[in-house]
Amino acid sequence: MDDLVSFERFMREALYHPEKGYYAQRIRGIGRRGDFSTWATLDGSLARAVAAWIRGRGIRNVIEVGAGDGSLARAVLSNLGWRRWWNVRYHIVEVSAPLREAQNKVLKGYGVEWHESPEQALQKLNGQASIFSNELPDAFPCRVFEKSASGWMEVYVSANKGVSQECLQSCILPDSTVFEYEFRSGSRVEVHESYKQWLDAFAPEWRSGEMLTIDYGDTIPRLYHRRPTGTLRAYLAHQVLTGMEILDSPGTRDLTADVNFSDLEKWGGELGWQTLDQGTLREFFQHWTPQFLIPAGFQDAAVAFRFIEQRAAS
Ligand SMILES: C[S@@+](CC[C@H](N)C(=O)[O-])C[C@H]1O[C@@H](n2cnc3c(N)ncnc32)[C@H](O)[C@@H]1O
């Protein structure tokens, strides 16, 4: 890596460098015995609600992006039952080679097809598919900004004799709702601009269908109400690391930041996508699986997680 890089570049290399990146090579698994757990690896209620959404919307081609260890896909397909055999075709887009291998094992015999990118999957499906993800945008490299006395500055990382340090650089601000609000000096915010670029890349191929995005985060300005120093953190063996520890041993830990759902709505709107609904995951469950209670132990997560459902431009 060069001596001075934006935090976004640092995070991209740390997570996706082909030889040393955390997702590209080193992830040891997701779930209780892996590096971190997701809702889908701990409990079946999310898969049940996603399956109800697929049935309720009459979806025939599903593309799951970032399928982790395949737990969610398998549980969704099991919940769809007989319907999947002649109605639903299930596709996965996954960038991590170790996780694709794990998915292959877990989903043997389920008739799933893998693709390199949403563009490739959509080309194969004539642009007609519904797309869903759980905890995907938070895994995209983010730009980090700090409010200084002279305005917003971008966080950069410099490496000196193997020790990484932060510094601030002047910058051109990206397209984000976060800059529409006043922040105190010293505040930090993150922008998943690389996720916007990823949406922009496949949008021309997407002709019809819905997109369901589930992740932890909030709308602006609530996202930063109790987090004036931002939401960036690392996960290592189920431990949360913050501050300068985030920069230690790049490639050995997951890096993540909460998702700004106001940006997801704005960026989709700029592509002509219609927002059908958005809210907390609790509200998603109430809509799609009202007959089931949210399991004890998941009540807080049900409001920390949000969803947004968008429809392709027609
Ligand atoms: C935090 S994990 C979530 C896994 C899974 N959805 C779950 O709920 O257990 C993020 C997933 O997104 C994948 N991923 C990250 N960036 C991606 C991209 N650009 N395209 C496809 N998958 C991606 C990772 O490899 C991983 O499978």
The ligand as an SDF file (V2000), in Angstrom:
LIG
                    3D

 27 29  0  0  0  0  0  0  0  0999 V2000
  -21.3650   -9.3670    6.7880 C   0  0  0  0  0  0  0  0  0  0  0  0
  -21.4190  -10.6100    5.6090 S   0  0  0  0  0  0  0  0  0  0  0  0
  -23.1500  -10.9920    5.5900 C   0  0  0  0  0  0  0  0  0  0  0  0
  -23.4150  -12.4250    5.2200 C   0  0  0  0  0  0  0  0  0  0  0  0
  -24.8520  -12.9050    5.0770 C   0  0  0  0  0  0  0  0  0  0  0  0
  -25.6470  -12.0380    4.2400 N   0  0  0  0  0  0  0  0  0  0  0  0
  -25.5320  -13.1110    6.4100 C   0  0  0  0  0  0  0  0  0  0  0  0
  -26.5230  -12.4510    6.6800 O   0  0  0  0  0  0  0  0  0  0  0  0
  -25.0640  -13.9600    7.1760 O   0  0  0  0  0  0  0  0  0  0  0  0
  -21.1570   -9.7310    4.0820 C   0  0  0  0  0  0  0  0  0  0  0  0
  -21.1940  -10.5880    2.8510 C   0  0  0  0  0  0  0  0  0  0  0  0
  -21.1230   -9.7640    1.6840 O   0  0  0  0  0  0  0  0  0  0  0  0
  -20.1100  -10.2650    0.8040 C   0  0  0  0  0  0  0  0  0  0  0  0
  -19.6880   -9.1510   -0.0590 N   0  0  0  0  0  0  0  0  0  0  0  0
  -19.0210   -8.0410    0.2850 C   0  0  0  0  0  0  0  0  0  0  0  0
  -18.8920   -7.2140   -0.7860 N   0  0  0  0  0  0  0  0  0  0  0  0
  -19.5150   -7.8150   -1.8130 C   0  0  0  0  0  0  0  0  0  0  0  0
  -19.7510   -7.4650   -3.1830 C   0  0  0  0  0  0  0  0  0  0  0  0
  -19.2890   -6.3210   -3.7100 N   0  0  0  0  0  0  0  0  0  0  0  0
  -20.4420   -8.3250   -3.9650 N   0  0  0  0  0  0  0  0  0  0  0  0
  -20.9150   -9.4920   -3.4450 C   0  0  0  0  0  0  0  0  0  0  0  0
  -20.7310   -9.8800   -2.1580 N   0  0  0  0  0  0  0  0  0  0  0  0
  -20.0400   -9.0580   -1.3570 C   0  0  0  0  0  0  0  0  0  0  0  0
  -19.0880  -10.8350    1.7530 C   0  0  0  0  0  0  0  0  0  0  0  0
  -18.1650  -11.6850    1.1440 O   0  0  0  0  0  0  0  0  0  0  0  0
  -20.0370  -11.5680    2.7140 C   0  0  0  0  0  0  0  0  0  0  0  0
  -20.5300  -12.7650    2.1550 O   0  0  0  0  0  0  0  0  0  0  0  0
  1  2  1  0
  2  3  1  0
  2 10  1  0
  3  4  1  0
  4  5  1  0
  5  6  1  0
  5  7  1  0
  7  8  2  0
  7  9  1  0
 10 11  1  0
 11 12  1  0
 11 26  1  0
 12 13  1  0
 13 14  1  0
 13 24  1  0
 14 15  1  0
 14 23  1  0
 15 16  2  0
 16 17  1  0
 17 18  1  0
 17 23  2  0
 18 19  1  0
 18 20  2  0
 20 21  1  0
 21 22  2  0
 22 23  1  0
 24 25  1  0
 24 26  1  0
 26 27  1  0
M  CHG  2   2   1   9  -1
M  END
$$$$
